[in-house]
Amino acid sequence: MSDFDFVQLRRLDPTLLLVLDQALVHRRLTVVAERLGLTPSAISHALGRLRTIYGDPLFLRRAGGIEPTPVALALAVPVRHALAAMACTIDVARGFDPASARRVFRVSALDYAMVMLGPALLGAIATDAPGMTLALRSIGRAQSLKALDTGEIDLMLGVVPPDPARLSRRVLIREHFMLAARNGHPAFTDGPPDAAGFAGLSHILVSAGGDLAGAVDAALAAVGLHRRVVAAVPQFLGALAAIAESDLVAAVPAGIATRHAARFGVSLHPMPVDAGGFELASIRALKPAADPGLDWLEARIVAAVPAGT
């Protein structure tokens, strides 16, 4: 505590930090005023105080909004962490009560996670935490990890290798792939194709980041084969819909495949090559401050894992 400049810290009340945070997010002062329940003049006054404290203009007016200066951008992560720490003190002191808490949880999750966990998870939030909202973002791994670092998201449901120095990672589901094709696909008339026949088909690859190669390609390469990827799509359900209306095929996680193949008119088969599997995990950034609210959400996510997965 002796390292703090108390005089300077007294000038930084939470409202100023909230204004700075929301201005960085929305880049329009009218939106900031509306979200914080303040008048436009109060927002202008707060920004004036912030400019004095930090010795920088922070935001420049541009057509349609404001543009942050390099100093303002550099403040984004520490300000978001400071606000999160302040919010956590309330939960720690009062004890977290989901029935009365008011909070938006921002989570990165692909459609696999929402298909497998969403029904039970959203039901629990609606019933047990009526003041909470789950804001989901469907973004790739690299973007999600960056968003965890900056505080743009609270939690990620994804496939990420262990990184104990940086991340808290809890495995939720261990998954394997199945081969999906439309009912009546001509290549399956006499049973599923072998590896060479499989490689000769036209494929859809599911990749949130738009990658054009994945685990299946590595497995084919190991036996000297190569496939044609017609398209990379960001969602497994979208891939099933495309497969149902074409002669395309795809490797789909068994959890989604078994739950939704029938409604799409898709048949399922063992993979002709060993493409391995993956672990869906709940991933959080390691932080020194406790967060009972996020602990509660993660516990609900764990409880939402289907039996037998």
Secondary structure, 3 states (H helix, E strand, C coil): CCCCCHHHHHHCCHHHHHHHHHHHHHCCHHHHHHHHCCCHHHHHHHHHHHHHHHCCCCEEEECCEEEECHHHHHHHHHHHHHHHHHHHHHHHHHCCCCCCCCEEEEEEECHHHHHHHHHHHHHHHHHHCCCEEEEEECCCHHHHHHHHHHCCCCEEEECCCCCCCCEEEEEEEEEEEEEEEECCCHHHCCCCCCHHHHHCCEEEEECCCCCCCCHHHHHHHHCCCCCEEEEEECCHHHHHHHHHCCCCEEEEEHHHHHHHHHHHCEEEECCCCCCCEEEEEEEEECCCCCCHHHHHHHHHHHHCCCCCC
